[in-house]
């Protein structure tokens, strides 16, 4: 093999592997961040209510 001959099988394997990973896991990263989407993510009261509702019993309450 010379420098001008690219290793095709390895490249094909890598492409197939990436395609298979994309099929299984989908898009790992979103196209936009939560800052770009806006929405605010709810108020502080909403977040506190979630923590109170999901507090384990051994943490009192």
C-alpha distance matrix in Angstrom:
0.0 3.8 6.9 8.1 6.1 8.4 8.7 11.5 13.2 13.9 15.3 17.3 18.6 19.7 21.4 23.1 24.2 25.8 27.4 28.9 30.2 31.8 33.5 34.8 35.9 36.4 36.7 37.1 38.4 41.1 40.8 43.9 45.6 49.1 50.4 49.1 50.6 54.0 56.5 57.5 56.6 60.2 63.1 63.6 66.3 63.9 61.5 64.3 65.6 62.3 62.3 65.9 65.2 62.2 63.7 63.5 67.0 66.8 66.6 70.1 71.4
3.8 0.0 3.8 5.4 5.4 8.3 10.0 12.9 15.3 15.7 16.3 18.7 20.4 20.9 22.4 24.6 25.7 26.7 28.5 30.4 31.4 32.7 34.7 36.2 37.0 37.1 37.1 37.5 38.5 41.0 40.4 43.4 45.1 48.7 49.8 48.4 50.1 53.4 56.1 57.1 56.4 60.1 62.9 63.4 66.3 64.0 61.6 64.5 66.0 62.7 62.7 66.4 65.9 63.0 64.4 64.5 68.0 67.8 67.3 70.9 72.1
6.9 3.8 0.0 3.8 5.5 7.2 9.7 12.7 15.5 15.2 15.1 18.1 19.8 19.7 21.1 23.7 24.6 25.2 27.2 29.3 30.0 31.1 33.4 34.9 35.3 35.3 34.9 35.2 35.9 38.4 37.6 40.5 42.2 45.9 46.7 45.3 47.2 50.5 53.2 54.2 53.6 57.4 60.1 60.6 63.6 61.4 59.0 62.0 63.5 60.4 60.4 64.1 63.7 60.9 62.3 62.5 66.1 65.9 65.2 68.8 69.9
8.1 5.4 3.8 0.0 3.8 6.2 9.6 11.6 14.9 15.3 14.6 17.1 19.5 19.5 20.2 22.9 24.4 24.7 26.2 28.6 29.7 30.4 32.5 34.4 35.0 34.7 34.3 35.0 35.6 37.8 36.8 39.8 41.8 45.5 46.4 44.7 46.4 49.8 52.6 53.8 53.4 57.1 60.0 60.7 63.7 61.4 59.1 62.2 63.7 60.5 60.7 64.5 64.0 61.2 62.9 63.2 66.9 66.8 66.2 69.6 70.5
6.1 5.4 5.5 3.8 0.0 3.8 6.5 8.4 11.5 12.4 12.1 14.2 16.6 17.1 18.0 20.2 21.8 22.6 24.0 26.1 27.5 28.4 30.2 32.1 33.0 32.9 32.9 33.7 34.7 37.0 36.3 39.5 41.5 45.1 46.3 44.7 46.1 49.6 52.2 53.5 52.8 56.5 59.4 60.2 63.0 60.5 58.3 61.4 62.6 59.4 59.6 63.3 62.6 59.8 61.5 61.7 65.3 65.3 64.9 68.3 69.3
8.4 8.3 7.2 6.2 3.8 0.0 3.8 5.7 9.0 9.2 8.5 11.0 13.3 13.5 14.4 16.8 18.3 18.9 20.5 22.6 23.8 24.7 26.7 28.5 29.3 29.2 29.2 29.9 31.0 33.3 32.7 35.9 37.9 41.5 42.7 41.2 42.6 46.1 48.6 49.8 49.1 52.8 55.7 56.5 59.2 56.7 54.5 57.6 58.8 55.6 55.8 59.5 58.8 56.0 57.7 57.9 61.6 61.6 61.1 64.6 65.5
8.7 10.0 9.7 9.6 6.5 3.8 0.0 3.8 5.9 5.9 6.6 8.9 10.5 11.2 12.8 14.7 15.8 17.1 18.8 20.4 21.7 23.1 24.9 26.4 27.4 27.7 28.1 28.6 30.1 32.7 32.6 35.8 37.6 41.0 42.6 41.3 42.5 45.9 48.3 49.4 48.4 52.0 55.0 55.6 58.2 55.7 53.4 56.3 57.5 54.1 54.3 57.9 57.1 54.2 55.8 55.9 59.4 59.4 59.1 62.6 63.6
11.5 12.9 12.7 11.6 8.4 5.7 3.8 0.0 3.8 5.5 5.1 6.0 8.5 9.9 10.5 12.1 14.0 15.4 16.3 18.1 19.9 21.0 22.4 24.3 25.6 25.7 26.3 27.3 29.0 31.3 31.1 34.6 36.6 40.0 41.7 40.2 41.1 44.7 46.9 48.3 47.2 50.8 53.9 54.8 57.2 54.5 52.4 55.5 56.4 53.0 53.4 57.0 56.0 53.2 55.0 55.1 58.7 58.9 58.7 62.1 62.9
13.2 15.3 15.5 14.9 11.5 9.0 5.9 3.8 0.0 3.8 5.4 5.0 6.1 8.6 9.9 10.4 12.0 14.2 15.2 16.2 18.2 19.8 20.9 22.3 24.0 24.5 25.6 26.5 28.6 31.2 31.4 34.9 36.7 39.9 41.9 40.7 41.3 44.9 46.8 48.2 46.8 50.3 53.4 54.2 56.5 53.7 51.5 54.5 55.3 51.7 52.1 55.6 54.4 51.5 53.4 53.2 56.7 56.9 56.9 60.3 61.3
13.9 15.7 15.2 15.3 12.4 9.2 5.9 5.5 3.8 0.0 3.8 5.4 5.0 6.2 8.7 9.8 10.4 12.3 14.1 15.1 16.4 18.3 19.9 21.0 22.1 22.9 23.7 24.2 26.2 29.0 29.3 32.7 34.3 37.5 39.4 38.4 39.2 42.6 44.7 45.8 44.4 47.9 50.9 51.5 53.9 51.2 48.9 51.8 52.7 49.2 49.4 52.9 52.0 49.0 50.7 50.6 54.1 54.2 54.0 57.5 58.5
15.3 16.3 15.1 14.6 12.1 8.5 6.6 5.1 5.4 3.8 0.0 3.8 5.4 5.1 6.2 8.6 9.8 10.6 12.3 14.2 15.4 16.6 18.4 20.0 21.0 21.1 21.6 22.4 24.0 26.6 26.6 30.0 31.8 35.1 37.0 35.6 36.6 40.1 42.2 43.5 42.3 45.9 49.0 49.7 52.2 49.5 47.4 50.4 51.4 48.0 48.4 52.0 51.0 48.2 50.1 50.2 53.8 54.1 53.7 57.1 57.9
17.3 18.7 18.1 17.1 14.2 11.0 8.9 6.0 5.0 5.4 3.8 0.0 3.8 5.4 5.1 6.1 8.5 9.9 10.5 12.2 14.2 15.3 16.5 18.3 19.9 20.0 21.0 22.3 24.3 26.6 26.7 30.3 32.3 35.5 37.6 36.1 36.7 40.3 42.2 43.7 42.4 45.9 49.1 50.0 52.3 49.4 47.4 50.5 51.2 47.7 48.3 51.8 50.6 47.8 49.9 50.0 53.5 54.0 53.8 57.1 57.8
18.6 20.4 19.8 19.5 16.6 13.3 10.5 8.5 6.1 5.0 5.4 3.8 0.0 3.8 5.5 5.1 6.0 8.6 9.8 10.4 12.1 14.1 15.2 16.4 18.0 18.8 20.1 20.9 23.3 26.0 26.6 30.1 31.8 34.8 37.1 36.0 36.4 39.9 41.6 42.9 41.4 44.7 47.9 48.6 50.8 47.9 45.7 48.7 49.4 45.8 46.2 49.7 48.4 45.5 47.4 47.4 50.8 51.2 51.2 54.5 55.4
19.7 20.9 19.7 19.5 17.1 13.5 11.2 9.9 8.6 6.2 5.1 5.4 3.8 0.0 3.8 5.4 5.0 6.2 8.5 9.8 10.5 12.2 14.2 15.3 16.2 16.8 17.6 18.1 20.2 23.0 23.5 26.9 28.5 31.6 33.7 32.7 33.4 36.8 38.7 39.8 38.4 41.8 44.9 45.6 47.9 45.2 43.0 45.9 46.8 43.3 43.7 47.2 46.2 43.3 45.2 45.3 48.8 49.1 48.9 52.2 53.1
21.4 22.4 21.1 20.2 18.0 14.4 12.8 10.5 9.9 8.7 6.2 5.1 5.5 3.8 0.0 3.8 5.4 5.2 6.1 8.6 9.9 10.6 12.3 14.3 15.3 15.2 15.9 17.2 19.2 21.5 21.7 25.3 27.3 30.4 32.5 31.2 31.6 35.2 37.1 38.6 37.3 40.7 44.0 44.9 47.2 44.4 42.4 45.5 46.3 42.9 43.5 47.0 45.9 43.2 45.3 45.7 49.2 49.8 49.5 52.7 53.3
23.1 24.6 23.7 22.9 20.2 16.8 14.7 12.1 10.4 9.8 8.6 6.1 5.1 5.4 3.8 0.0 3.8 5.5 5.0 6.1 8.6 9.8 10.5 12.3 14.1 14.5 16.1 17.6 20.1 22.3 23.0 26.6 28.6 31.4 33.9 32.6 32.7 36.2 37.8 39.4 37.8 41.1 44.4 45.3 47.4 44.3 42.4 45.5 46.0 42.4 43.2 46.6 45.1 42.4 44.6 44.8 48.2 48.9 48.9 52.0 52.6
24.2 25.7 24.6 24.4 21.8 18.3 15.8 14.0 12.0 10.4 9.8 8.5 6.0 5.0 5.4 3.8 0.0 3.8 5.4 5.1 6.2 8.6 9.9 10.6 12.0 13.1 14.7 15.4 18.2 20.9 22.1 25.5 27.0 29.7 32.3 31.4 31.5 34.9 36.4 37.7 35.9 39.1 42.3 43.0 45.1 42.1 40.0 42.9 43.5 39.9 40.4 43.8 42.5 39.7 41.7 41.7 45.2 45.7 45.6 48.9 49.6
25.8 26.7 25.2 24.7 22.6 18.9 17.1 15.4 14.2 12.3 10.6 9.9 8.6 6.2 5.2 5.5 3.8 0.0 3.8 5.4 5.1 6.1 8.6 9.9 10.4 10.6 11.6 12.5 14.9 17.5 18.4 21.8 23.5 26.3 28.8 27.8 28.0 31.4 33.1 34.4 32.8 36.2 39.4 40.3 42.4 39.5 37.5 40.6 41.3 37.8 38.4 41.9 40.7 38.1 40.2 40.5 44.1 44.7 44.4 47.5 48.1
27.4 28.5 27.2 26.2 24.0 20.5 18.8 16.3 15.2 14.1 12.3 10.5 9.8 8.5 6.1 5.0 5.4 3.8 0.0 3.8 5.5 5.1 6.3 8.8 10.1 9.7 11.3 13.2 15.7 17.7 18.4 22.1 24.1 26.8 29.4 28.1 28.0 31.5 32.9 34.6 33.1 36.3 39.7 40.8 42.8 39.7 38.0 41.2 41.6 38.1 39.0 42.4 41.0 38.5 40.8 41.2 44.8 45.7 45.4 48.4 48.8
28.9 30.4 29.3 28.6 26.1 22.6 20.4 18.1 16.2 15.1 14.2 12.2 10.4 9.8 8.6 6.1 5.1 5.4 3.8 0.0 3.8 5.4 5.0 6.2 8.6 9.5 12.0 13.5 16.6 18.8 20.2 23.7 25.3 27.7 30.6 29.7 29.2 32.6 33.7 35.2 33.3 36.3 39.7 40.6 42.4 39.2 37.4 40.4 40.6 37.0 37.9 41.1 39.5 36.8 39.2 39.3 42.7 43.6 43.6 46.6 47.1
30.2 31.4 30.0 29.7 27.5 23.8 21.7 19.9 18.2 16.4 15.4 14.2 12.1 10.5 9.9 8.6 6.2 5.1 5.5 3.8 0.0 3.8 5.4 5.1 5.8 7.4 9.5 10.2 13.5 16.1 17.9 21.1 22.4 24.7 27.6 27.0 26.7 29.9 31.0 32.3 30.3 33.4 36.6 37.4 39.3 36.2 34.2 37.2 37.6 34.0 34.6 38.0 36.6 33.8 36.1 36.2 39.7 40.5 40.4 43.5 44.0
31.8 32.7 31.1 30.4 28.4 24.7 23.1 21.0 19.8 18.3 16.6 15.3 14.1 12.2 10.6 9.8 8.6 6.1 5.1 5.4 3.8 0.0 3.8 5.5 5.4 4.7 6.7 8.6 11.5 13.4 14.9 18.4 20.0 22.4 25.3 24.3 23.8 27.2 28.4 30.0 28.2 31.4 34.8 35.9 37.8 34.7 32.9 36.1 36.5 33.0 34.0 37.4 35.9 33.5 35.9 36.5 40.0 41.1 40.7 43.6 43.9
33.5 34.7 33.4 32.5 30.2 26.7 24.9 22.4 20.9 19.9 18.4 16.5 15.2 14.2 12.3 10.5 9.9 8.6 6.3 5.0 5.4 3.8 0.0 3.8 5.9 5.6 8.9 11.2 14.3 15.7 17.3 20.7 22.4 24.4 27.5 26.5 25.6 28.9 29.7 31.5 29.5 32.4 35.9 37.1 38.7 35.4 33.9 37.0 37.0 33.4 34.7 37.8 36.0 33.6 36.3 36.7 40.1 41.4 41.3 44.1 44.2
34.8 36.2 34.9 34.4 32.1 28.5 26.4 24.3 22.3 21.0 20.0 18.3 16.4 15.3 14.3 12.3 10.6 9.9 8.8 6.2 5.1 5.5 3.8 0.0 3.8 6.0 9.5 10.6 14.2 16.0 18.3 21.4 22.5 24.1 27.5 27.0 26.0 29.0 29.6 31.0 28.7 31.4 34.8 35.7 37.1 33.8 32.1 35.1 35.0 31.3 32.3 35.4 33.6 31.0 33.5 33.6 37.0 38.2 38.2 41.1 41.4
35.9 37.0 35.3 35.0 33.0 29.3 27.4 25.6 24.0 22.1 21.0 19.9 18.0 16.2 15.3 14.1 12.0 10.4 10.1 8.6 5.8 5.4 5.9 3.8 0.0 3.8 6.6 7.0 10.7 12.7 15.4 18.1 19.0 20.6 23.9 23.6 22.8 25.7 26.3 27.6 25.3 28.2 31.5 32.3 33.9 30.8 28.9 31.9 32.1 28.5 29.4 32.6 31.0 28.5 30.9 31.3 34.8 35.9 35.7 38.6 38.9
36.4 37.1 35.3 34.7 32.9 29.2 27.7 25.7 24.5 22.9 21.1 20.0 18.8 16.8 15.2 14.5 13.1 10.6 9.7 9.5 7.4 4.7 5.6 6.0 3.8 0.0 3.8 6.1 9.1 10.3 12.4 15.5 17.0 18.8 22.0 21.2 20.3 23.5 24.3 26.0 24.0 27.0 30.5 31.7 33.5 30.2 28.7 32.0 32.1 28.7 30.0 33.3 31.7 29.5 32.1 32.9 36.5 37.8 37.3 40.0 40.0
36.7 37.1 34.9 34.3 32.9 29.2 28.1 26.3 25.6 23.7 21.6 21.0 20.1 17.6 15.9 16.1 14.7 11.6 11.3 12.0 9.5 6.7 8.9 9.5 6.6 3.8 0.0 3.8 5.6 6.8 8.9 12.0 13.5 15.7 18.7 17.8 17.2 20.5 21.8 23.4 21.7 25.0 28.4 29.7 31.7 28.7 27.1 30.5 31.0 27.8 29.0 32.5 31.2 29.1 31.7 32.8 36.5 37.7 36.8 39.6 39.5
37.1 37.5 35.2 35.0 33.7 29.9 28.6 27.3 26.5 24.2 22.4 22.3 20.9 18.1 17.2 17.6 15.4 12.5 13.2 13.5 10.2 8.6 11.2 10.6 7.0 6.1 3.8 0.0 3.8 6.7 9.6 11.9 12.5 14.6 17.5 17.3 17.1 20.1 21.3 22.3 20.5 23.8 27.0 27.8 30.0 27.2 25.2 28.4 29.2 25.9 26.7 30.3 29.4 27.1 29.3 30.4 34.1 35.0 34.1 37.0 37.1
38.4 38.5 35.9 35.6 34.7 31.0 30.1 29.0 28.6 26.2 24.0 24.3 23.3 20.2 19.2 20.1 18.2 14.9 15.7 16.6 13.5 11.5 14.3 14.2 10.7 9.1 5.6 3.8 0.0 3.8 6.5 8.4 8.9 11.5 14.1 13.8 14.0 17.0 18.7 19.7 18.3 21.9 24.9 26.0 28.5 25.9 23.9 27.3 28.4 25.4 26.3 30.0 29.4 27.3 29.5 31.0 34.8 35.7 34.3 37.1 37.0
41.1 41.0 38.4 37.8 37.0 33.3 32.7 31.3 31.2 29.0 26.6 26.6 26.0 23.0 21.5 22.3 20.9 17.5 17.7 18.8 16.1 13.4 15.7 16.0 12.7 10.3 6.8 6.7 3.8 0.0 3.8 5.4 6.8 9.2 11.9 11.0 10.7 14.0 15.7 17.2 16.1 19.7 23.0 24.5 26.9 24.2 22.8 26.4 27.3 24.5 25.9 29.4 28.7 27.1 29.6 31.4 35.2 36.4 34.8 37.3 36.9
40.8 40.4 37.6 36.8 36.3 32.7 32.6 31.1 31.4 29.3 26.6 26.7 26.6 23.5 21.7 23.0 22.1 18.4 18.4 20.2 17.9 14.9 17.3 18.3 15.4 12.4 8.9 9.6 6.5 3.8 0.0 3.8 7.0 10.0 11.8 9.8 10.0 13.7 16.0 17.8 17.6 21.2 24.4 26.2 28.8 26.3 25.1 28.8 29.7 27.3 28.8 32.3 31.7 30.3 32.8 34.8 38.5 39.8 38.1 40.5 39.9
43.9 43.4 40.5 39.8 39.5 35.9 35.8 34.6 34.9 32.7 30.0 30.3 30.1 26.9 25.3 26.6 25.5 21.8 22.1 23.7 21.1 18.4 20.7 21.4 18.1 15.5 12.0 11.9 8.4 5.4 3.8 0.0 3.8 6.7 8.1 6.0 6.7 10.2 12.8 14.4 14.6 18.2 21.3 23.1 25.8 23.6 22.5 26.2 27.4 25.3 26.7 30.2 30.0 28.9 31.2 33.6 37.2 38.4 36.4 38.7 38.0
45.6 45.1 42.2 41.8 41.5 37.9 37.6 36.6 36.7 34.3 31.8 32.3 31.8 28.5 27.3 28.6 27.0 23.5 24.1 25.3 22.4 20.0 22.4 22.5 19.0 17.0 13.5 12.5 8.9 6.8 7.0 3.8 0.0 3.8 5.3 5.3 6.4 8.8 11.4 12.0 12.0 15.8 18.5 20.0 22.9 20.9 19.5 23.1 24.6 22.5 23.7 27.3 27.3 26.2 28.3 30.7 34.4 35.5 33.3 35.6 34.9
49.1 48.7 45.9 45.5 45.1 41.5 41.0 40.0 39.9 37.5 35.1 35.5 34.8 31.6 30.4 31.4 29.7 26.3 26.8 27.7 24.7 22.4 24.4 24.1 20.6 18.8 15.7 14.6 11.5 9.2 10.0 6.7 3.8 0.0 3.8 5.4 5.0 6.2 8.0 8.4 8.2 12.0 14.8 16.4 19.3 17.3 16.1 19.7 21.2 19.3 20.8 24.1 24.3 23.5 25.7 28.3 31.9 33.1 30.8 32.9 31.9
50.4 49.8 46.7 46.4 46.3 42.7 42.6 41.7 41.9 39.4 37.0 37.6 37.1 33.7 32.5 33.9 32.3 28.8 29.4 30.6 27.6 25.3 27.5 27.5 23.9 22.0 18.7 17.5 14.1 11.9 11.8 8.1 5.3 3.8 0.0 3.8 5.5 5.4 8.3 8.0 9.3 12.8 14.9 16.5 19.7 18.4 17.3 20.7 22.6 21.3 22.5 25.8 26.3 25.8 27.7 30.5 34.0 35.1 32.5 34.4 33.4
49.1 48.4 45.3 44.7 44.7 41.2 41.3 40.2 40.7 38.4 35.6 36.1 36.0 32.7 31.2 32.6 31.4 27.8 28.1 29.7 27.0 24.3 26.5 27.0 23.6 21.2 17.8 17.3 13.8 11.0 9.8 6.0 5.3 5.4 3.8 0.0 3.8 5.6 9.1 10.2 11.8 15.2 17.7 19.7 22.7 21.1 20.4 24.0 25.5 24.1 25.6 28.9 29.1 28.6 30.8 33.6 37.1 38.3 35.8 37.7 36.7
50.6 50.1 47.2 46.4 46.1 42.6 42.5 41.1 41.3 39.2 36.6 36.7 36.4 33.4 31.6 32.7 31.5 28.0 28.0 29.2 26.7 23.8 25.6 26.0 22.8 20.3 17.2 17.1 14.0 10.7 10.0 6.7 6.4 5.0 5.5 3.8 0.0 3.8 6.5 8.8 10.0 13.2 16.1 18.6 21.1 19.1 18.9 22.6 23.6 22.1 24.1 27.2 27.1 26.8 29.3 32.1 35.6 37.1 34.8 36.5 35.2
54.0 53.4 50.5 49.8 49.6 46.1 45.9 44.7 44.9 42.6 40.1 40.3 39.9 36.8 35.2 36.2 34.9 31.4 31.5 32.6 29.9 27.2 28.9 29.0 25.7 23.5 20.5 20.1 17.0 14.0 13.7 10.2 8.8 6.2 5.4 5.6 3.8 0.0 3.8 5.5 7.8 10.5 13.0 15.7 18.3 16.7 16.8 20.3 21.4 20.5 22.5 25.4 25.6 25.7 28.0 31.1 34.4 36.0 33.4 34.8 33.3
56.5 56.1 53.2 52.6 52.2 48.6 48.3 46.9 46.8 44.7 42.2 42.2 41.6 38.7 37.1 37.8 36.4 33.1 32.9 33.7 31.0 28.4 29.7 29.6 26.3 24.3 21.8 21.3 18.7 15.7 16.0 12.8 11.4 8.0 8.3 9.1 6.5 3.8 0.0 3.8 5.6 7.5 10.3 13.4 15.4 13.6 14.2 17.8 18.5 17.8 20.2 22.7 22.7 23.2 25.7 28.9 32.0 33.8 31.3 32.5 30.7
57.5 57.1 54.2 53.8 53.5 49.8 49.4 48.3 48.2 45.8 43.5 43.7 42.9 39.8 38.6 39.4 37.7 34.4 34.6 35.2 32.3 30.0 31.5 31.0 27.6 26.0 23.4 22.3 19.7 17.2 17.8 14.4 12.0 8.4 8.0 10.2 8.8 5.5 3.8 0.0 3.8 5.6 7.6 10.3 12.8 11.6 11.8 15.1 16.4 16.0 18.0 20.5 21.1 21.6 23.7 27.0 30.1 31.6 28.9 30.0 28.3
56.6 56.4 53.6 53.4 52.8 49.1 48.4 47.2 46.8 44.4 42.3 42.4 41.4 38.4 37.3 37.8 35.9 32.8 33.1 33.3 30.3 28.2 29.5 28.7 25.3 24.0 21.7 20.5 18.3 16.1 17.6 14.6 12.0 8.2 9.3 11.8 10.0 7.8 5.6 3.8 0.0 3.8 6.9 9.1 11.4 9.3 9.0 12.7 13.8 12.8 14.8 17.6 17.9 18.1 20.3 23.6 26.7 28.4 25.8 27.1 25.5
60.2 60.1 57.4 57.1 56.5 52.8 52.0 50.8 50.3 47.9 45.9 45.9 44.7 41.8 40.7 41.1 39.1 36.2 36.3 36.3 33.4 31.4 32.4 31.4 28.2 27.0 25.0 23.8 21.9 19.7 21.2 18.2 15.8 12.0 12.8 15.2 13.2 10.5 7.5 5.6 3.8 0.0 3.8 6.7 8.1 6.2 7.1 10.4 11.1 11.0 13.4 15.5 15.9 16.9 19.0 22.6 25.3 27.2 24.6 25.4 23.4
63.1 62.9 60.1 60.0 59.4 55.7 55.0 53.9 53.4 50.9 49.0 49.1 47.9 44.9 44.0 44.4 42.3 39.4 39.7 39.7 36.6 34.8 35.9 34.8 31.5 30.5 28.4 27.0 24.9 23.0 24.4 21.3 18.5 14.8 14.9 17.7 16.1 13.0 10.3 7.6 6.9 3.8 0.0 3.8 5.3 5.3 6.6 8.8 10.0 11.1 12.9 14.5 15.6 17.1 18.7 22.4 24.8 26.6 23.6 24.0 21.9
63.6 63.4 60.6 60.7 60.2 56.5 55.6 54.8 54.2 51.5 49.7 50.0 48.6 45.6 44.9 45.3 43.0 40.3 40.8 40.6 37.4 35.9 37.1 35.7 32.3 31.7 29.7 27.8 26.0 24.5 26.2 23.1 20.0 16.4 16.5 19.7 18.6 15.7 13.4 10.3 9.1 6.7 3.8 0.0 3.8 5.4 5.1 6.1 8.6 9.9 10.7 12.3 14.2 15.5 16.4 20.1 22.4 23.8 20.6 21.1 19.2
66.3 66.3 63.6 63.7 63.0 59.2 58.2 57.2 56.5 53.9 52.2 52.3 50.8 47.9 47.2 47.4 45.1 42.4 42.8 42.4 39.3 37.8 38.7 37.1 33.9 33.5 31.7 30.0 28.5 26.9 28.8 25.8 22.9 19.3 19.7 22.7 21.1 18.3 15.4 12.8 11.4 8.1 5.3 3.8 0.0 3.8 5.4 5.1 6.1 8.6 9.9 10.4 12.1 14.2 15.2 19.0 20.9 22.7 19.6 19.5 17.0
63.9 64.0 61.4 61.4 60.5 56.7 55.7 54.5 53.7 51.2 49.5 49.4 47.9 45.2 44.4 44.3 42.1 39.5 39.7 39.2 36.2 34.7 35.4 33.8 30.8 30.2 28.7 27.2 25.9 24.2 26.3 23.6 20.9 17.3 18.4 21.1 19.1 16.7 13.6 11.6 9.3 6.2 5.3 5.4 3.8 0.0 3.8 5.5 5.1 6.3 8.8 10.0 10.6 12.4 14.3 18.0 20.2 22.4 19.7 19.9 17.6
61.5 61.6 59.0 59.1 58.3 54.5 53.4 52.4 51.5 48.9 47.4 47.4 45.7 43.0 42.4 42.4 40.0 37.5 38.0 37.4 34.2 32.9 33.9 32.1 28.9 28.7 27.1 25.2 23.9 22.8 25.1 22.5 19.5 16.1 17.3 20.4 18.9 16.8 14.2 11.8 9.0 7.1 6.6 5.1 5.4 3.8 0.0 3.8 5.4 5.1 6.4 8.8 10.0 10.7 12.2 15.9 18.5 20.3 17.5 18.3 16.6
64.3 64.5 62.0 62.2 61.4 57.6 56.3 55.5 54.5 51.8 50.4 50.5 48.7 45.9 45.5 45.5 42.9 40.6 41.2 40.4 37.2 36.1 37.0 35.1 31.9 32.0 30.5 28.4 27.3 26.4 28.8 26.2 23.1 19.7 20.7 24.0 22.6 20.3 17.8 15.1 12.7 10.4 8.8 6.1 5.1 5.5 3.8 0.0 3.8 5.4 5.1 6.2 8.6 9.9 10.4 14.2 16.3 17.9 14.9 15.2 13.3
65.6 66.0 63.5 63.7 62.6 58.8 57.5 56.4 55.3 52.7 51.4 51.2 49.4 46.8 46.3 46.0 43.5 41.3 41.6 40.6 37.6 36.5 37.0 35.0 32.1 32.1 31.0 29.2 28.4 27.3 29.7 27.4 24.6 21.2 22.6 25.5 23.6 21.4 18.5 16.4 13.8 11.1 10.0 8.6 6.1 5.1 5.4 3.8 0.0 3.8 5.4 5.1 6.0 8.5 9.9 13.6 15.4 17.7 15.2 15.1 12.6
62.3 62.7 60.4 60.5 59.4 55.6 54.1 53.0 51.7 49.2 48.0 47.7 45.8 43.3 42.9 42.4 39.9 37.8 38.1 37.0 34.0 33.0 33.4 31.3 28.5 28.7 27.8 25.9 25.4 24.5 27.3 25.3 22.5 19.3 21.3 24.1 22.1 20.5 17.8 16.0 12.8 11.0 11.1 9.9 8.6 6.3 5.1 5.4 3.8 0.0 3.8 5.5 5.1 6.1 8.5 12.0 14.5 16.8 14.7 15.4 13.5
62.3 62.7 60.4 60.7 59.6 55.8 54.3 53.4 52.1 49.4 48.4 48.3 46.2 43.7 43.5 43.2 40.4 38.4 39.0 37.9 34.6 34.0 34.7 32.3 29.4 30.0 29.0 26.7 26.3 25.9 28.8 26.7 23.7 20.8 22.5 25.6 24.1 22.5 20.2 18.0 14.8 13.4 12.9 10.7 9.9 8.8 6.4 5.1 5.4 3.8 0.0 3.8 5.5 5.2 5.8 9.5 12.2 13.9 11.4 12.5 11.2
65.9 66.4 64.1 64.5 63.3 59.5 57.9 57.0 55.6 52.9 52.0 51.8 49.7 47.2 47.0 46.6 43.8 41.9 42.4 41.1 38.0 37.4 37.8 35.4 32.6 33.3 32.5 30.3 30.0 29.4 32.3 30.2 27.3 24.1 25.8 28.9 27.2 25.4 22.7 20.5 17.6 15.5 14.5 12.3 10.4 10.0 8.8 6.2 5.1 5.5 3.8 0.0 3.8 5.5 5.3 8.9 10.5 12.7 10.2 10.2 8.1
65.2 65.9 63.7 64.0 62.6 58.8 57.1 56.0 54.4 52.0 51.0 50.6 48.4 46.2 45.9 45.1 42.5 40.7 41.0 39.5 36.6 35.9 36.0 33.6 31.0 31.7 31.2 29.4 29.4 28.7 31.7 30.0 27.3 24.3 26.3 29.1 27.1 25.6 22.7 21.1 17.9 15.9 15.6 14.2 12.1 10.6 10.0 8.6 6.0 5.1 5.5 3.8 0.0 3.8 5.8 8.8 10.4 13.4 11.9 11.9 9.9
62.2 63.0 60.9 61.2 59.8 56.0 54.2 53.2 51.5 49.0 48.2 47.8 45.5 43.3 43.2 42.4 39.7 38.1 38.5 36.8 33.8 33.5 33.6 31.0 28.5 29.5 29.1 27.1 27.3 27.1 30.3 28.9 26.2 23.5 25.8 28.6 26.8 25.7 23.2 21.6 18.1 16.9 17.1 15.5 14.2 12.4 10.7 9.9 8.5 6.1 5.2 5.5 3.8 0.0 3.8 6.3 9.1 11.7 10.5 11.7 10.8
63.7 64.4 62.3 62.9 61.5 57.7 55.8 55.0 53.4 50.7 50.1 49.9 47.4 45.2 45.3 44.6 41.7 40.2 40.8 39.2 36.1 35.9 36.3 33.5 30.9 32.1 31.7 29.3 29.5 29.6 32.8 31.2 28.3 25.7 27.7 30.8 29.3 28.0 25.7 23.7 20.3 19.0 18.7 16.4 15.2 14.3 12.2 10.4 9.9 8.5 5.8 5.3 5.8 3.8 0.0 3.8 6.4 8.4 6.8 8.2 8.0
63.5 64.5 62.5 63.2 61.7 57.9 55.9 55.1 53.2 50.6 50.2 50.0 47.4 45.3 45.7 44.8 41.7 40.5 41.2 39.3 36.2 36.5 36.7 33.6 31.3 32.9 32.8 30.4 31.0 31.4 34.8 33.6 30.7 28.3 30.5 33.6 32.1 31.1 28.9 27.0 23.6 22.6 22.4 20.1 19.0 18.0 15.9 14.2 13.6 12.0 9.5 8.9 8.8 6.3 3.8 0.0 3.8 5.6 5.7 7.7 8.9
67.0 68.0 66.1 66.9 65.3 61.6 59.4 58.7 56.7 54.1 53.8 53.5 50.8 48.8 49.2 48.2 45.2 44.1 44.8 42.7 39.7 40.0 40.1 37.0 34.8 36.5 36.5 34.1 34.8 35.2 38.5 37.2 34.4 31.9 34.0 37.1 35.6 34.4 32.0 30.1 26.7 25.3 24.8 22.4 20.9 20.2 18.5 16.3 15.4 14.5 12.2 10.5 10.4 9.1 6.4 3.8 0.0 3.8 5.4 5.8 7.3
66.8 67.8 65.9 66.8 65.3 61.6 59.4 58.9 56.9 54.2 54.1 54.0 51.2 49.1 49.8 48.9 45.7 44.7 45.7 43.6 40.5 41.1 41.4 38.2 35.9 37.8 37.7 35.0 35.7 36.4 39.8 38.4 35.5 33.1 35.1 38.3 37.1 36.0 33.8 31.6 28.4 27.2 26.6 23.8 22.7 22.4 20.3 17.9 17.7 16.8 13.9 12.7 13.4 11.7 8.4 5.6 3.8 0.0 3.8 5.5 8.6
66.6 67.3 65.2 66.2 64.9 61.1 59.1 58.7 56.9 54.0 53.7 53.8 51.2 48.9 49.5 48.9 45.6 44.4 45.4 43.6 40.4 40.7 41.3 38.2 35.7 37.3 36.8 34.1 34.3 34.8 38.1 36.4 33.3 30.8 32.5 35.8 34.8 33.4 31.3 28.9 25.8 24.6 23.6 20.6 19.6 19.7 17.5 14.9 15.2 14.7 11.4 10.2 11.9 10.5 6.8 5.7 5.4 3.8 0.0 3.8 6.7
70.1 70.9 68.8 69.6 68.3 64.6 62.6 62.1 60.3 57.5 57.1 57.1 54.5 52.2 52.7 52.0 48.9 47.5 48.4 46.6 43.5 43.6 44.1 41.1 38.6 40.0 39.6 37.0 37.1 37.3 40.5 38.7 35.6 32.9 34.4 37.7 36.5 34.8 32.5 30.0 27.1 25.4 24.0 21.1 19.5 19.9 18.3 15.2 15.1 15.4 12.5 10.2 11.9 11.7 8.2 7.7 5.8 5.5 3.8 0.0 3.7
71.4 72.1 69.9 70.5 69.3 65.5 63.6 62.9 61.3 58.5 57.9 57.8 55.4 53.1 53.3 52.6 49.6 48.1 48.8 47.1 44.0 43.9 44.2 41.4 38.9 40.0 39.5 37.1 37.0 36.9 39.9 38.0 34.9 31.9 33.4 36.7 35.2 33.3 30.7 28.3 25.5 23.4 21.9 19.2 17.0 17.6 16.6 13.3 12.6 13.5 11.2 8.1 9.9 10.8 8.0 8.9 7.3 8.6 6.7 3.7 0.0
